[in-house]
Amino acid sequence: MRQVPATTLAILFLLAAALACPIQRPPIPWEYYGFRAVLEESVADTAAAELRGDPAMQDRLEDRLPDLAAILTTDSLVATLDGDAFLWPLASAVAAVLMRTLESEHATGRVRSAYGNPDGQRVAVDAIVIGLGKGLRCLRVGDRER
């Protein structure tokens, strides 16, 4: 049986240890969650305004919410909305809300930096999709109360 030199064993051990360690992603700063809340509420208000009086768009959004929730970036979400025959008016509205929120006092340098990473994008997409759902729900509950 052939013996492996100690240095080779040490290198293999260090390599195995390095590969076993999880990769640490940059954490999302706590102020990002304030930005997320403002984005969610702004999208909800905008969605309710855009969807009001358009039952076909409301039904289409309700059907598409699960698909939209699986999207990973805000650019892809806006592009998906823009490519939909019924939902395209929401694309520019959502993009405008997102830009306004990123330019507001709720988006510090740390928030903008976190927005640029995959975790930040995912949280922003979640906020937008939840906001779209809230806007739709607001209209549907309001219609039943009339």
C-alpha positions as CSV (number, residue, x, y, z in Angstrom):
1,M,0.0,0.0,0.0
2,R,1.3,3.4,-1.0
3,Q,1.5,6.1,1.7
4,V,0.4,9.7,1.0
5,P,2.8,12.5,2.1
6,A,1.6,14.5,5.1
7,T,1.6,17.8,3.1
8,T,-0.8,16.2,0.5
9,L,-3.0,15.1,3.3
10,A,-2.9,18.6,4.9
11,I,-3.8,20.2,1.6
12,L,-6.7,17.8,1.0
13,F,-8.0,18.4,4.5
14,L,-7.9,22.2,4.0
15,L,-9.6,21.9,0.7
16,A,-12.3,19.7,2.1
17,A,-12.8,22.1,5.0
18,A,-13.1,25.1,2.7
19,L,-15.6,23.4,0.5
20,A,-17.7,22.3,3.4
21,C,-18.1,25.8,4.7
22,P,-21.2,27.6,3.5
23,I,-20.7,30.8,1.5
24,Q,-21.6,33.8,3.5
25,R,-23.8,36.2,1.6
26,P,-23.8,39.8,2.5
27,P,-26.6,40.4,5.0
28,I,-29.5,42.6,4.1
29,P,-29.3,45.7,6.4
30,W,-32.2,46.3,8.8
31,E,-33.1,49.6,7.0
32,Y,-33.8,47.5,3.8
33,Y,-36.9,46.2,5.5
34,G,-38.3,49.8,5.9
35,F,-37.6,50.3,2.2
36,R,-39.4,47.0,1.5
37,A,-42.5,48.1,3.5
38,V,-42.7,51.5,1.7
39,L,-42.3,49.7,-1.7
40,E,-45.0,47.2,-0.9
41,E,-47.5,49.9,0.2
42,S,-46.7,52.1,-2.8
43,V,-47.2,49.3,-5.2
44,A,-50.5,48.3,-3.5
45,D,-51.8,51.9,-3.9
46,T,-50.6,52.1,-7.6
47,A,-52.0,48.6,-8.4
48,A,-55.4,49.5,-7.0
49,A,-55.5,52.7,-9.1
50,E,-54.4,50.8,-12.3
51,L,-56.7,47.9,-11.8
52,R,-59.8,49.8,-10.9
53,G,-62.5,49.4,-13.4
54,D,-60.7,46.7,-15.4
55,P,-62.0,43.2,-14.3
56,A,-60.1,41.5,-17.1
57,M,-56.8,42.8,-15.8
58,Q,-57.8,42.0,-12.2
59,D,-58.6,38.4,-13.2
60,R,-55.3,38.1,-15.2
61,L,-53.3,39.4,-12.3
62,E,-54.9,37.0,-9.9
63,D,-54.1,34.1,-12.2
64,R,-50.4,35.3,-12.7
65,L,-49.5,36.1,-9.1
66,P,-48.0,32.6,-8.4
67,D,-45.9,32.9,-11.6
68,L,-44.8,36.4,-10.7
69,A,-43.8,35.3,-7.2
70,A,-41.2,32.9,-8.7
71,I,-39.3,35.7,-10.5
72,L,-35.9,36.6,-9.0
73,T,-35.2,40.1,-10.2
74,T,-37.2,43.3,-10.5
75,D,-36.1,43.8,-14.1
76,S,-37.5,40.4,-15.0
77,L,-40.7,41.1,-13.1
78,V,-41.2,44.4,-15.0
79,A,-40.4,42.7,-18.3
80,T,-42.8,39.9,-17.6
81,L,-45.6,42.3,-16.8
82,D,-44.8,44.3,-19.9
83,G,-44.9,41.2,-22.1
84,D,-48.4,40.3,-20.9
85,A,-51.3,41.4,-23.1
86,F,-53.5,42.3,-20.1
87,L,-50.9,43.4,-17.5
88,W,-48.6,45.6,-19.5
89,P,-50.0,48.8,-18.0
90,L,-48.7,47.6,-14.6
91,A,-45.2,47.4,-15.9
92,S,-44.5,51.1,-16.2
93,A,-46.5,51.9,-13.1
94,V,-44.4,49.4,-11.0
95,A,-41.1,50.6,-12.6
96,A,-42.0,54.2,-11.7
97,V,-42.9,53.3,-8.1
98,L,-39.7,51.3,-7.8
99,M,-37.6,54.2,-9.1
100,R,-39.3,56.7,-6.8
101,T,-38.8,54.5,-3.8
102,L,-35.1,54.0,-4.6
103,E,-34.7,57.7,-4.9
104,S,-36.6,58.5,-1.6
105,E,-35.1,58.9,1.9
106,H,-36.0,55.3,2.5
107,A,-33.2,54.2,0.2
108,T,-29.9,55.0,2.0
109,G,-26.6,53.9,0.4
110,R,-26.8,50.6,2.3
111,V,-30.3,50.0,0.9
112,R,-29.2,50.7,-2.6
113,S,-26.2,48.5,-2.2
114,A,-28.4,45.6,-0.8
115,Y,-30.9,46.2,-3.7
116,G,-28.1,45.3,-6.1
117,N,-27.4,41.9,-4.6
118,P,-29.5,38.7,-5.3
119,D,-31.0,38.7,-1.8
120,G,-32.0,42.3,-2.1
121,Q,-33.6,41.7,-5.5
122,R,-35.6,38.8,-4.1
123,V,-36.9,40.8,-1.2
124,A,-37.9,43.7,-3.6
125,V,-39.7,41.2,-5.9
126,D,-41.6,39.8,-2.9
127,A,-42.6,43.4,-1.9
128,I,-43.8,44.2,-5.4
129,V,-45.8,40.9,-5.7
130,I,-47.3,41.3,-2.3
131,G,-48.2,44.9,-3.1
132,L,-49.9,43.8,-6.4
133,G,-51.9,41.2,-4.4
134,K,-52.8,43.8,-1.8
135,G,-54.0,46.3,-4.4
136,L,-56.1,43.6,-6.0
137,R,-57.5,42.4,-2.7
138,C,-58.4,46.0,-1.8
139,L,-60.4,46.3,-4.9
140,R,-62.1,43.0,-4.6
141,V,-63.1,43.5,-1.0
142,G,-64.3,47.0,-1.8
143,D,-66.5,45.7,-4.6
144,R,-68.1,43.1,-2.3
145,E,-68.9,45.8,0.3
146,R,-70.8,48.0,-2.2
